[in-house]
């Protein structure tokens, strides 16, 4: 494969359903992207500069969400490329795959140190979709390098098993000290959420996204590709982004401007553009 600029592989596992809009979100940042089949040749996959594992229901979420895909042969290649420093972003089911593969949080290589358990919500159960607010907790990850600690980014969530949990004493504190907690759920004013609905799944310490120690691999439950353009933002959304959406009403040019999720995708793409292609 000959590339003249950085290229991103968006991995399609059986049952995923967000690969095309994720690819579009990457391309919108000026980076080439391909949808790459899970059973494609890994010697070709190794030539890409970054990888995104998008959302959906890989292998119908049998056993546990992401558990089967994490054992696929393609993950051996992604683990090798991540060790070489290439960015890897897992979104929703992609985050579950990264956790189940041991890539995140990655303190002990290959070990599954956190889980993404079933949502805990008052008076309801199962799949839940809503707009959430993310507070940036670290600038040391590929998904937050273009942001600042304390920034609030509204991004939709849509999952049934998105609650970060661990049985290891002190792990959350270690992740926080290492700068590995990329995002927490928060209220519109940036206060870390301690209850539903701002913490939409009961996640431990309101965690919404975690990285590996090097910061190049990030697993996040919310969907930045679903808020890449301003027209995707609801007019009723609280805060700056809702105001911008209302002000853009009826103006196609303004509605096509970047949305909040683009800030996360751009962080990874800017890193690639700075490095150049393979």
N, C-alpha and C positions, 0 to 999 in steps of 0.2 A: 504493500500500500504506500503510495506517495502522497504526502499531504503538504500543502503550502501554508497552512495555518492550523491553529489548534482545532481538534475535533472531539466531540463528545459522543459517547455511545449511551443511548437510552435503552436499557435492557428490557426486552419483552419476555417475561415468563408466562406460561399458560395461566390465564385467568386475570392478568393485569388489564387495566382498562384506561389508564391515564397516560399512555406513552406518547400519543400524538400531540396532545396539548402541552405535555412537558417538552417535547422536541421543539414545538413552536416557541415556547417561552425562552428556550436557550438560543434559538436562531434569532429571536428578536433582540438579543444582546450582542449580535454581531459575530457569533461563533457557530461554526458548522456543526450539525448534529444529525445522527442517523439512529433509527430504531434498529437495534441489533438483537437477533433471535437468541434465546437462551441456549439453543443447540447449535449455534453457528461456530465456525472455526476459531478456536481461541488464539491461534497464531495471528489472525487478523485483529481480534479484539485487543490484543496486547499493544497494538500500535496507536490506539486512541489515547488522548491526553487526559481525559476525565470520564467519569461514569456516573450515570444517574439511574437509580432503581426506583421506578415510579409507583404510584398507588394502584390498588385493585385488590384482587383476591387470588393470589397465586395458589395453584392447586386446590382451589376452593376453600383455602384456609383449613384444610384437614389437619388433624392432630393439634396444631396451634398455628396461629397466623404466622406465615413466613418460615415455618419449621422445615418444610420439605424443600422449598426453593433454596434455603441456606445450604443444603447438602448437594445441590446440583454442581456438576463439573465446572460450569462457567464461574462459580464463585471461587474456585481455586485460582483462576486467572486474576480475578478482581482482587483477591487477597494479596497476591504477588505484586500487582501494580500499585495497590495502596501502600504496601511496604516500601515501594520505590518512591513514594511521595506524591503520587497522582491523586487529585481530588476525587472523592466518591461521596455522592449525596443520595441518601435513602429517604423517600417521602412516603409516609403512611405504611402501606404494606412493604415498601422498600426499606423503611426503618426497621420493621419487624424482621426482615431478612437479615439486615446488618447485625442486629442484636443476636439473632439465633445463630449466626455464623461466628460470633465471638469477635467481630471486628470492632464493635462498640460495646462498652467503653474501652475494651482492649488493654486493660491493665495487666492481665495475665493472658498471653496470646492463646487464642483458640477457646478460651473458657467463656461460657455464657454467664455473665456476672449480673445482668439485669434482665428483667422480663417485661413484656408488654401485656398486661393482664386485662381482663374484661373491665369495662367501664363500671364505675360505681356512681350512680346518679339517684337522687331522690325520686321515688314514685315512678320509675321507669327502668327499663333494662334493654340491652342490646345496642343496635346500631344507632348512632346519634350524629346529626349534622347541624352545624351552626357556625356563625362567624365567631372567631376567638381573637383575643389580643395577645401578642407576644412581646415580652420584655427582653431585650438583648442583655445577656448576662456576661458575655465574654467577647472580646474582639480577636481572640486567638484561634478562631476556627475559619475554615474556608467559606462557610455560609454567612459569617458575620464580619468578615474583614473590612467590608465597606461601610459598616455601621458603628455605632458608639454604644457603650454600656448605658442602659437606661432608655434607649430608643424604643418606641412602641410601634409595632408593626401588626396591623390587622390581617389575619389570614384565616380562611375557613378550615374547620376540622370536619372529618367524616369517617367515623370508624366505630367498631364495637369493642376492639381490644387495643386501647391506646394508653393505658395507665402504666407509667413507668414505676416499677417496684424492684426491690432487692431484699434478699435475706442477709446480706453481708453487713455487719455492724460497721458504721463509720464510712461506708462507701460513698454516700452522698457528699459528706464533708470532704473526702479526698477529691472527688470530681470537681467540687466547687473550688477547692484550693488550687487544683491543676488548671483551672480555666476551661474545663471540659463540659460544663453546663452551658450550652449555647443560648437556649431560650427557656423562659418560664412563662406560664400563662399569667395574665395580669388583667386588671380592670382597665377601662379606657384611659384613666389618668396615670397608669403605670405602676399601680400598687400590686405587688405580687398576690395572686388570687389564692385565698384559703378555702373557698367553698364554691359550689355549683351556683350559677352556670358559668362563671368566669373561669373556674377550673372545670372543664367540661367532662372530665373522666375520673376525677379523684386522684390524679397522678401525685406520687410522692414529691413533696417540696414543690409542687406545681410545675414539675419539669415537663417541657414540651420538646426539647431537643438536646442531644448529647453528642459529643465528639470523641474520637480516640485521643490518646495523649499528644500525638503530633498535630492534631487539629485538622488534618486533611480529609478525614472521614467523618461525616455528620449524619446522624439518624434523627429525623424530626417527624412528628406525627401530623402537624397541619400541612396544608396543600398550598405552597406559594404559587404554583402554576395556575391556580384558580383565582388569583388576584393579581395577575401579571399586567393587566390593562385596566385603566380607570373605569371603563364601561362595565367591568365585572363587579365593581363595588356597589353595594346597595345605597340608595340615597338616604336611607334612614340610619346608616351607620353612624355611631357617635364619634366625635373627634374630627381631626383635620381631614381625613380621607373622605368622610361623608360630606363635609363642606365642599371639598373639591369636586366631588361627584355631582352635587346639586348645582354648583356654579357652572358645570360643563353641560348641563341639560340642553339637548338640542344641537350641540356643536360637535360634529363628527370628529373634527381634528382634536379637540380637547379630550373627548371621550377615548380616543385611541392613544392617549399619553400613558406612560408607565404607571402601573398601580403599585400598591405596597409590596406585593409578592415579588415584583421585579427587583427590589432591593436585595433580596436574598439570592436570586438567580444571578444577578449582576456581580455579586461578591465573588462567586466562583468564576464567572466568565472573565472578569477583569484580571483575575490572577492568571488565567490561561493566556489572555492576550498579552500580558506583560512578559510571559515566558516565551511566547511564540509556539510554533507547531513542533511535531516530532521530526 
